[in-house]
Amino acid sequence: MGGEGGTGGPARPARPALIRPSWVRPSAVPDDHPLDSTDDVALALGGSPTSWTADVLRILAKSDPIRLAALTVALPWYAYAYLWWRQARTVTPTAGELLAEMRRVEGAGP
């Protein structure tokens, strides 16, 4: 009997906690900066258009659903930021809105 509760299915790995990586730098743009592209999201997350953060966001953007799911497990903080940003909206989100959402899900307050 595999899996939890003896259901016979495979056990699922525990989902990693959404914790800000220790190497993340402060935002490189003001809170009112519009997030028009993954480069803008990278800047809001403390990276630059040529940083590892920007590369990760581009890989997330190019991923099919299976790879996106795997990357969400491997890089949950970055994947959450990317998925929040790409949600359909009528108004382009700002760096401040993204950072407020990230603080909310990290449990660091409003």
C-alpha positions as a Markdown table, in Angstrom:
| # | Residue | x | y | z |
|---|---|---|---|---|
| 1 | Met | 0.0 | 0.0 | 0.0 |
| 2 | Gly | 1.7 | 3.2 | -1.1 |
| 3 | Gly | 0.8 | 6.8 | -0.5 |
| 4 | Glu | -0.8 | 8.5 | 2.4 |
| 5 | Gly | -3.5 | 6.7 | 4.2 |
| 6 | Gly | -2.8 | 3.4 | 2.4 |
| 7 | Thr | -4.7 | 4.5 | -0.7 |
| 8 | Gly | -2.4 | 2.5 | -3.0 |
| 9 | Gly | -1.4 | 5.6 | -4.9 |
| 10 | Pro | 2.0 | 7.2 | -4.9 |
| 11 | Ala | 2.8 | 9.5 | -2.1 |
| 12 | Arg | 2.9 | 13.2 | -3.2 |
| 13 | Pro | 6.0 | 15.2 | -2.1 |
| 14 | Ala | 5.2 | 18.0 | 0.3 |
| 15 | Arg | 4.9 | 21.4 | -1.4 |
| 16 | Pro | 7.7 | 23.8 | -0.5 |
| 17 | Ala | 6.8 | 26.8 | 1.6 |
| 18 | Leu | 6.6 | 30.1 | -0.1 |
| 19 | Ile | 9.7 | 31.8 | 1.4 |
| 20 | Arg | 11.6 | 34.7 | 0.0 |
| 21 | Pro | 15.0 | 33.4 | -1.0 |
| 22 | Ser | 17.8 | 35.0 | 1.1 |
| 23 | Trp | 19.6 | 36.3 | -2.0 |
| 24 | Val | 16.8 | 38.5 | -3.2 |
| 25 | Arg | 17.6 | 42.2 | -3.3 |
| 26 | Pro | 15.3 | 45.1 | -2.8 |
| 27 | Ser | 13.1 | 46.2 | -5.7 |
| 28 | Ala | 15.1 | 48.1 | -8.4 |
| 29 | Val | 12.0 | 50.2 | -9.4 |
| 30 | Pro | 9.5 | 52.5 | -7.5 |
| 31 | Asp | 6.2 | 51.0 | -6.4 |
| 32 | Asp | 4.3 | 52.8 | -9.1 |
| 33 | His | 6.4 | 51.2 | -11.9 |
| 34 | Pro | 4.1 | 49.3 | -14.3 |
| 35 | Leu | 4.9 | 45.6 | -14.8 |
| 36 | Asp | 4.6 | 45.4 | -18.6 |
| 37 | Ser | 7.1 | 42.5 | -19.2 |
| 38 | Thr | 9.0 | 39.8 | -17.4 |
| 39 | Asp | 12.0 | 42.3 | -17.3 |
| 40 | Asp | 9.8 | 44.7 | -15.3 |
| 41 | Val | 8.9 | 41.8 | -12.9 |
| 42 | Ala | 12.6 | 41.0 | -12.5 |
| 43 | Leu | 13.3 | 44.6 | -11.6 |
| 44 | Ala | 10.5 | 44.6 | -9.0 |
| 45 | Leu | 11.9 | 41.4 | -7.6 |
| 46 | Gly | 15.3 | 42.9 | -7.2 |
| 47 | Gly | 16.9 | 41.7 | -10.4 |
| 48 | Ser | 17.7 | 43.2 | -13.7 |
| 49 | Pro | 16.8 | 42.5 | -17.3 |
| 50 | Thr | 20.0 | 40.4 | -17.6 |
| 51 | Ser | 19.9 | 38.7 | -14.2 |
| 52 | Trp | 19.2 | 35.1 | -13.1 |
| 53 | Thr | 15.8 | 36.3 | -11.9 |
| 54 | Ala | 14.9 | 37.6 | -15.4 |
| 55 | Asp | 16.1 | 34.3 | -16.9 |
| 56 | Val | 13.9 | 32.3 | -14.5 |
| 57 | Leu | 10.9 | 34.4 | -15.4 |
| 58 | Arg | 11.5 | 33.9 | -19.1 |
| 59 | Ile | 11.8 | 30.2 | -18.6 |
| 60 | Leu | 8.5 | 30.2 | -16.6 |
| 61 | Ala | 6.9 | 32.2 | -19.5 |
| 62 | Lys | 8.1 | 29.7 | -22.1 |
| 63 | Ser | 7.0 | 26.6 | -20.1 |
| 64 | Asp | 4.2 | 24.2 | -21.0 |
| 65 | Pro | 1.9 | 23.2 | -18.2 |
| 66 | Ile | 3.9 | 20.2 | -17.1 |
| 67 | Arg | 7.2 | 22.1 | -17.0 |
| 68 | Leu | 5.5 | 25.0 | -15.3 |
| 69 | Ala | 4.2 | 22.7 | -12.6 |
| 70 | Ala | 7.7 | 21.3 | -12.0 |
| 71 | Leu | 9.2 | 24.7 | -11.9 |
| 72 | Thr | 6.5 | 25.8 | -9.4 |
| 73 | Val | 7.7 | 23.1 | -7.0 |
| 74 | Ala | 11.4 | 23.9 | -7.6 |
| 75 | Leu | 11.1 | 27.7 | -7.5 |
| 76 | Pro | 7.9 | 28.4 | -5.7 |
| 77 | Trp | 8.6 | 32.1 | -4.8 |
| 78 | Tyr | 9.5 | 33.1 | -8.4 |
| 79 | Ala | 6.7 | 31.0 | -9.9 |
| 80 | Tyr | 4.1 | 32.6 | -7.6 |
| 81 | Ala | 5.3 | 36.1 | -8.6 |
| 82 | Tyr | 5.2 | 35.1 | -12.3 |
| 83 | Leu | 1.8 | 33.5 | -12.1 |
| 84 | Trp | 0.3 | 36.4 | -10.1 |
| 85 | Trp | 1.7 | 38.8 | -12.7 |
| 86 | Arg | 0.3 | 37.0 | -15.7 |
| 87 | Gln | -3.3 | 36.8 | -14.4 |
| 88 | Ala | -5.8 | 38.5 | -16.7 |
| 89 | Arg | -6.5 | 42.0 | -15.6 |
| 90 | Thr | -7.9 | 45.2 | -17.2 |
| 91 | Val | -5.1 | 47.3 | -15.7 |
| 92 | Thr | -1.4 | 46.6 | -15.7 |
| 93 | Pro | -0.2 | 45.8 | -12.2 |
| 94 | Thr | 2.6 | 47.8 | -10.5 |
| 95 | Ala | 5.7 | 46.8 | -8.7 |
| 96 | Gly | 4.1 | 47.9 | -5.4 |
| 97 | Glu | 1.1 | 45.7 | -6.0 |
| 98 | Leu | 3.3 | 42.7 | -6.7 |
| 99 | Leu | 5.5 | 43.3 | -3.7 |
| 100 | Ala | 2.4 | 43.7 | -1.5 |
| 101 | Glu | 1.1 | 40.4 | -2.7 |
| 102 | Met | 4.4 | 38.7 | -2.1 |
| 103 | Arg | 4.6 | 40.0 | 1.4 |
| 104 | Arg | 1.0 | 38.8 | 2.0 |
| 105 | Val | 1.7 | 35.2 | 0.9 |
| 106 | Glu | 5.0 | 35.2 | 2.8 |
| 107 | Gly | 3.1 | 36.1 | 5.9 |
| 108 | Ala | 5.3 | 39.2 | 6.4 |
| 109 | Gly | 2.3 | 41.6 | 6.7 |
| 110 | Pro | 0.5 | 44.0 | 4.4 |
